[in-house]
Amino acid sequence: MFIKRIEYEKEKILNPNEYPYNIPCLKELDILEFHSPVTFLIGENGSGKSTLIEALALSMGMNGEGGTNNFNFSTKNTVSSLHQYIKVIKTPDLPQTKFFLRAESFYNFATRVDELEKDSGRMLEYYGGKSLHEQSHGESFMAVMKNRFGKNGLYILDEPEAALSPTRQMSLLILMKQLIDEGSQFIIATHSPILLAYPDAEIYNVEQEFQKCKYEDTEYYQLYKLFINDKERILRELLVGENL
């Protein structure tokens, strides 16, 4: 554990009614605590989970489009200023490595890796020896995690399932277990019921004022279970309008 909690210093915000400060979940946020090596943030699109994940990564010195604190690039300045009001309370231990991995801007990150390879001739060796652009989205995502993630690391992931098949998501669970056993911490924004199943993970629903919830109580688990167990009825309701 490297991060114990974050404190939202919203009293310092000059225009609290402007985006992103007017996002409902942020209006209710004061302190968010982390008690498990794996913490998930869940919520519908637009709920603010990715915005908060980005702010946390920036507060820890990582690049807004992905990478470590050694990456300093911006394809387009779209990051919010929320990180300026996030105070991170850390443990005495320092991570050996940090990484912010987000599906949304992964193309930009992969391009930057190629540019650094041209400059140094050694960058790709840290990512499996092959350009990330010469692999599928899922393959390149896994290449980063397998080659760049190590023990005693802090890893902040924003919707990694966007790049990963169900099988790859299960592979990520295995990798997470290995790294957590070696002292790592994960904070992940996700919609994936596969990733959310990680044992003893802490799950915060950001749509409900950062309420903790059990895996079986998450909307993702319930919707997927309902669809799989009663596919024909759900399809009739959705496509035919037959309310059963």
N, C-alpha and C positions, 0 to 999 in steps of 0.2 A: 504494500500500500504506500503510495507516494502522495496522493491527494486525500485529505480527510474530509474537507468540505469546501464549498464556495459560498461566499457572502456577496449578496447583490446590493451594492451601494446606491440604491435608486434615489436616495435623498440628494445626491449630487447631480442628478440629471436635470438639465435646464428645460427641456421640452418633453415631458413624459408622455404627451399625447401623440408624439410622432413615432413612426416606425423606426426601430423594432420595439421600442419601449411600450407601445400600446398593445402588443400581443397579450391576450388575456392571461396566459400562464406566467408571463413576466410581471404582470401587475400584482400577482399573488406571491411571487417569489421573494423570500428574504434570505433563507439559508437552505442549502441543499447538502446533505451529508452523505458520505460514502462509507459503507460498512463492509463491503464485500470486494474481493479482487475483480469481480465482474459486475458492472452496473449498466443497465439498459434504460434508455429513454424511449418511450413509445408515445404515439399520438398520430392523429390524422395529418395529412399534408396541410401545411400552414399553421400547425399548432405551435411551432417555435422550437421544436427539439433540435433541428439541424442548426438553427441560428444560435442556440445556446452551446451546442457542441463546437461550433466554429469559434465562438467567443472564448470558450475554455481552452481550445488549442492555441489561440493567439495569446491568451494570458500566460500560457506555459512556454511562450517563445517560439512556437512552431509557425510555419508558413500557412497563410489562409487558404491556399489552393492545394495544400498537401505537402508532405515531406517532414523533414526534421527542422531543428532550429538552425541548421546550416544552409537550408534552402531560403533564398531571398529573391523571389520573383513574383510578378503579378501580370497575368495576361490582360486582365481587366479588373479595375479596382471595384469589386462588388461587395467586399466584406463590410459588415456593419461596425459601428463604433461601440457595440455592446461590451466588448472586452475591456474597455476603459473603466467600466463600472463593476467588473467582476474581480473580487479579491479571493485569491486561492490560498487556502490554509493547508500547508504541506506538513508531512511528517519529517523527522530529521534525516531520513534516508533520501538519497538522491538517485534517480534512475540512471542506469548506465546508458540508456538510449531512449529517445522519444520519437514518436512518429504519428502524424495526422494523416489518415487515409480516407479520402472521400470520393465516392463514385462520381459525383457531379462534375468535378474538375480533374478527373484522373488523366484525361487526354492531355491537358496542359502540363500536368506533372511529368508524364511520360516524354513529352516533347522536350521539357527542360533537362531531363536525364540524358537524352540524346545530344543536346547541345553541350552539356558538360563533358560527355564522352569525347566529343570532337576537340574540346579544349585540353583535356587531360589524358585521354586514351586509357583511363582506368576506371571510369565511373560504372560501366556496365558489369564489372566484376562483382560489384556489390549487389547486383540484381539478377544474378544467374548467368551472366555472360552474353545475354542476347537482348537486343532492343525490345523494349516493352511494346513498341508499335508493331513488331513483327510476330506478335502473338495475339490470340483472341483476348477479348476483354477479361474473361474469367481466368485464362492462363496467366495474363500479365498481372492481374490482381494477386493471384496465388504466388507468383514469382516474387513479388515485392514482400509479401508476408513471410514466405519461407526463407528468403535470403537476407532480408533487412531486419526482421524482427528477431530479437535475441533475449537472453535471460535478463532479469531485473530491468525490464523496460516498461515504459508508460505508453499505451497505445490508445489513441482516440480515433474511432471509426464512425463514419457517417454513411449509413445505409449500405454496408458492403454487399448485401444480398442483391443489389441492383446489377452487380457484375457476375454473380455466382449462381450456378445451377444448384438445385437441391443437394446433389451429390457433393459439389464443392463446398456448400455450406456445412455439410457434415465434416468435411475435411478441415474446415476452419475450426470447428469445435474441438477436433483432435489437437490441432496446433495450439489453440488457446489453452487447453489442459496442460500441454507440455510446458508452455511458457509461464503459466500461473504456478505450476509446481516449482519453477525456477525463479519465482519472486516477482512476476510481472503483474501489472494492473491494466484492465481494459475498461473503457467507458465508450458505450456504443449506442448510437441512435439507429433504430431498426424497425421494420415491419415484419420481420421474419419469425414465424412460430418455431422454426427449426433452431435458430440461434437463441431465441428466448428460452429454450428448454435447458440451457446450460445449468447444471445443478447448483443450487444455493446462490444463484445470481440475485441481485437486487434489481427490481423492476419499478420504475417510476412512470406513471401515466401523467404526462404533462398537460393533458386536457382537463384533468381533475385536480388542479392546484398541486401538482407534484405528489399525488397520492401513491403510496406503495400498493402494489397489487401482486397477487399470486399468478403464476403462469396460467392456470386453468381459468382464471377470471379475466384474462386479457381478451380484448375483442378479436384479435387475430386468431387465437386458438379456437375461440368459440365459432367464428365464421368459417374457418377452414374445416372444423369438425362437422359443422352443420351441412356444409356443401358436400363434403365427401360422403357423409352418411345418408343424405337425402337429396342427391343431385337432381333427380328428375323433378321433384316438387319445386326446388329452388329455381330451376330453369323455366318451369312453367310460369312461375310468379314473375320472373324477370323478363322473359321473352314473349309470353302470351298475355300477361296481365291477369292471369287466373289466380285470384287470391284464395289460397286454401287454408 
